[in-house]
Every structure is written in structure tokens, then in C-alpha cells.
Amino acid sequence: MSDYPDIGGLYIGSANSITVCNRLVELGLKGRIKIVASDVFPELIDHMKNGVIDATIFQQPHNIGYLAFKYLFEYLTEGRRIDKDILLPPQIVLNSNLELY
């Protein structure tokens, strides 16, 4: 952070978000830098509630796993092939809708 003091925001697309957030708190930068992370898990929720993380992108891991298993099962049992891309829209999680996740 000392090399780039003008950074106004970070996107952290891995579980390393907790390590980065902990370090920003240690450096006294909580709230100065906007943080967008990915997924929702207990340590991340704590940082959201404490104002360290501003938003996170929920990637619907349960639905991804469910659909992968469903389509694999249908292929193995029925020979059914998927003719199109399966897209699940990511969801933006903020403090205001955090309780839904």
C-alpha cells in the first residue's frame, strides 16, 4: 500500500480476501479503500458487518453443484446432452441484503 497510496478500491476474487482485509485493518486503512470480494462465508460476513468489505459477489456455489450433478446424471442415465450454455447470474451482496445469504 505504501507503493500505491492512491488506491481507492480493490477486488479480491479468492479466499485471500480475509488476509487482505486483516492487513488493511492492521494498517489503519479500514473504510478508506472500497473492497469488493467474492462469495459469502463467516469471516467475510464479519468484515462486511464491520465496514471493511463494501460488497461481495455471490456465485451461487450450491446451484452450480446441483446443476452439474443433475446434468451429469441425466447424461449418464439418459444420454441427454446440454445444447446450450448454462449461466447463473452472480448476485451482489451488500450489508442491506446480507441476511438473505
Legacy VTK file of the C-alpha trace (Angstrom):
# vtk DataFile Version 3.0
C-alpha trace
ASCII
DATASET POLYDATA
POINTS 101 float
0.000 0.000 0.000
2.918 2.328 0.568
3.916 1.943 -3.102
0.407 2.875 -4.308
-1.141 5.192 -1.700
-3.844 6.461 -4.092
-5.594 3.102 -4.450
-9.283 3.705 -3.879
-10.587 0.183 -4.268
-9.723 -3.481 -4.528
-11.446 -6.519 -5.954
-10.344 -9.711 -4.239
-11.582 -12.766 -6.116
-10.370 -15.503 -3.792
-10.421 -16.643 -0.178
-7.362 -14.416 0.296
-9.847 -11.614 0.882
-9.701 -12.276 4.629
-5.909 -11.965 4.732
-6.032 -8.737 2.705
-8.793 -7.288 4.898
-6.984 -8.192 8.103
-3.871 -6.447 6.819
-5.805 -3.319 5.788
-7.279 -3.133 9.298
-3.786 -3.507 10.804
-2.575 -0.658 8.585
-5.445 1.571 9.727
-6.994 1.660 6.240
-10.437 0.341 7.159
-13.052 2.327 5.271
-10.512 4.261 3.206
-10.356 1.675 0.437
-13.523 0.218 -1.098
-13.359 -3.574 -1.068
-15.336 -5.957 -3.270
-14.790 -9.637 -2.513
-16.312 -12.883 -3.753
-18.548 -15.478 -2.120
-20.074 -15.456 1.348
-18.574 -17.201 4.382
-18.427 -16.419 8.118
-15.143 -14.464 8.248
-16.177 -12.414 5.223
-19.545 -11.627 6.815
-17.746 -10.301 9.893
-15.688 -7.944 7.716
-18.830 -6.776 5.919
-20.615 -6.039 9.198
-17.537 -4.187 10.482
-17.353 -1.975 7.395
-14.154 -3.411 5.925
-15.787 -5.074 2.895
-18.313 -2.990 0.965
-19.751 -5.718 -1.259
-19.219 -9.293 -2.296
-20.175 -11.242 -5.395
-22.149 -14.385 -4.575
-21.502 -17.020 -7.233
-24.231 -19.492 -6.240
-21.984 -22.496 -5.463
-24.916 -24.654 -4.312
-26.784 -24.142 -7.577
-23.636 -24.719 -9.622
-23.025 -28.046 -7.869
-26.675 -29.060 -8.119
-26.872 -28.364 -11.849
-23.544 -30.074 -12.561
-24.710 -33.217 -10.759
-28.168 -33.092 -12.378
-26.823 -32.752 -15.922
-24.170 -35.416 -15.345
-26.824 -37.791 -14.008
-29.090 -37.104 -16.995
-26.218 -37.695 -19.383
-25.188 -40.970 -17.743
-28.725 -42.352 -17.359
-30.465 -40.945 -20.432
-27.656 -39.872 -22.754
-29.085 -36.342 -22.656
-26.666 -33.662 -23.806
-26.855 -29.976 -22.996
-27.314 -27.923 -26.157
-26.766 -24.506 -24.608
-24.593 -22.756 -22.092
-25.907 -22.780 -18.556
-25.399 -19.393 -16.968
-26.145 -18.445 -13.388
-26.108 -14.720 -12.787
-23.833 -13.580 -9.985
-25.521 -11.703 -7.182
-24.226 -8.593 -5.455
-24.353 -8.820 -1.659
-24.336 -5.643 0.426
-24.947 -5.072 4.126
-28.545 -4.228 3.252
-29.266 -7.700 1.812
-26.668 -9.763 3.685
-29.278 -11.567 5.798
-30.607 -13.213 2.613
-27.347 -15.134 2.216
LINES 1 102
101 0 1 2 3 4 5 6 7 8 9 10 11 12 13 14 15 16 17 18 19 20 21 22 23 24 25 26 27 28 29 30 31 32 33 34 35 36 37 38 39 40 41 42 43 44 45 46 47 48 49 50 51 52 53 54 55 56 57 58 59 60 61 62 63 64 65 66 67 68 69 70 71 72 73 74 75 76 77 78 79 80 81 82 83 84 85 86 87 88 89 90 91 92 93 94 95 96 97 98 99 100
